[in-house]
Amino acid sequence: ADPDLGAEARLVAADLKRLQATTDWVREQLEKNPAAAYGAATSYLRMFALTVIGSFWVRILDSIRDKDGAFYAQKRKVGRFFITQLLPEVRGLTVRIMDGAEALGDFDVADFGD
């Protein structure tokens, strides 16, 4: 049926840690620099969604570990695709959120003039 899910589980666990660190950063920014937190909102929500979906895929893959058949084989392919091809975006989002906040503050309303 299914080989060990260790690699997939480790990837998701690492991204859960990234999400926690980023959440802590956003909370801190809400107190110190609300504009940075607000500016990161869209990227943060995407990061959150990708991480949650990745963790769901690990649970799904684990639950079908001993199942055979084409349906379960397809689920394994889709889950692994998500975890290895889409979930890595979380790493880039972490950088965008935490390191890109200052660039958001560089703009003035006048910069978007007529």
URSULLIN-V908503 format. One record per residue. N is the residue number from 1. PHI is phi in radians with two decimals (999 if undefined). OMEGA is omega in radians with two decimals (NA if undefined). D_LAST is the distance of its C-alpha to the last C-alpha in whole Angstrom. Layout:
BEGIN
<<N:PHI:OMEGA:D_LAST> <N:PHI:OMEGA:D_LAST>>
END
This chain:
BEGIN
<<1:999:-2.99:62> <2:-1.94:3.06:59> <3:-1.21:-3.12:59> <4:-0.96:3.13:58> <5:-1.61:-3.05:55> <6:-0.94:-3.09:55> <7:-1.11:-3.14:52> <8:-1.12:-3.13:49> <9:-1.10:3.12:50> <10:-1.14:3.12:50> <11:-1.08:-3.13:46> <12:-1.17:3.12:45> <13:-1.05:3.12:47> <14:-1.12:3.14:45> <15:-1.28:3.02:42> <16:-1.11:3.08:43> <17:-1.15:3.09:43> <18:-1.08:3.13:40> <19:-1.08:3.13:38> <20:-1.10:3.13:40> <21:-1.12:3.14:39> <22:-1.20:3.08:36> <23:-1.07:3.09:36> <24:-1.05:3.14:38> <25:-1.10:-3.14:35> <26:-1.08:3.11:32> <27:-1.04:3.13:35> <28:-1.10:-3.13:35> <29:-1.16:3.11:31> <30:-1.02:3.12:31> <31:-1.47:-3.02:33> <32:-1.55:-3.00:32> <33:-2.59:-3.05:28> <34:-0.95:-3.13:27> <35:-1.06:3.11:23> <36:-1.15:3.12:25> <37:-1.16:3.14:27> <38:-1.13:3.14:24> <39:-1.15:-3.13:22> <40:-1.55:-2.98:26> <41:-0.98:-3.09:26> <42:-1.12:3.12:26> <43:-1.14:3.13:28> <44:-1.12:3.13:30> <45:-1.11:3.09:31> <46:-1.13:3.11:31> <47:-1.03:-3.14:34> <48:-1.05:-3.12:36> <49:-1.08:3.14:36> <50:-1.04:-3.11:37> <51:-1.18:3.12:40> <52:-1.12:3.13:41> <53:-1.10:3.08:41> <54:-1.05:3.13:43> <55:-1.19:3.04:45> <56:-1.09:3.13:46> <57:-1.10:3.09:47> <58:-1.08:3.12:49> <59:-1.11:3.12:51> <60:-1.10:-3.13:51> <61:-1.05:3.11:53> <62:-1.15:-3.09:55> <63:-1.23:3.14:56> <64:-1.87:-3.09:57> <65:-0.88:-3.07:59> <66:-1.76:-3.12:62> <67:-1.65:3.11:61> <68:-1.97:3.07:62> <69:2.03:-3.07:61> <70:-1.09:-3.13:58> <71:-1.01:-3.11:56> <72:-1.25:3.07:56> <73:-1.09:3.11:55> <74:-1.15:3.10:52> <75:-1.05:3.11:51> <76:-1.07:3.14:52> <77:-1.10:-3.12:50> <78:-1.14:3.13:47> <79:-1.06:3.14:47> <80:-1.17:3.08:48> <81:-1.06:-3.14:45> <82:-1.03:-3.06:42> <83:-1.16:-3.08:44> <84:-1.65:-3.08:44> <85:-1.94:-3.11:41> <86:-1.79:-3.11:38> <87:-1.02:3.13:39> <88:-1.03:3.07:39> <89:-1.04:3.14:35> <90:-0.99:-3.13:36> <91:-1.07:3.11:36> <92:-1.19:3.11:33> <93:-1.14:3.10:31> <94:-1.02:3.14:33> <95:-1.13:-3.13:32> <96:-1.04:-3.09:28> <97:-1.20:-3.01:29> <98:-1.40:-3.07:31> <99:-1.71:-3.09:30> <100:-1.69:-3.07:26> <101:-1.08:-3.10:25> <102:-1.11:3.14:25> <103:-1.12:3.10:22> <104:-1.12:-3.11:20> <105:-1.33:-3.13:20> <106:-1.26:-3.06:19> <107:-1.58:3.00:15> <108:-1.95:3.11:13> <109:-0.98:-3.12:11> <110:-1.09:3.14:9> <111:-1.12:-3.12:9> <112:-1.87:-3.09:7> <113:-0.93:-3.03:4> <114:-0.94:NA:0>>
END
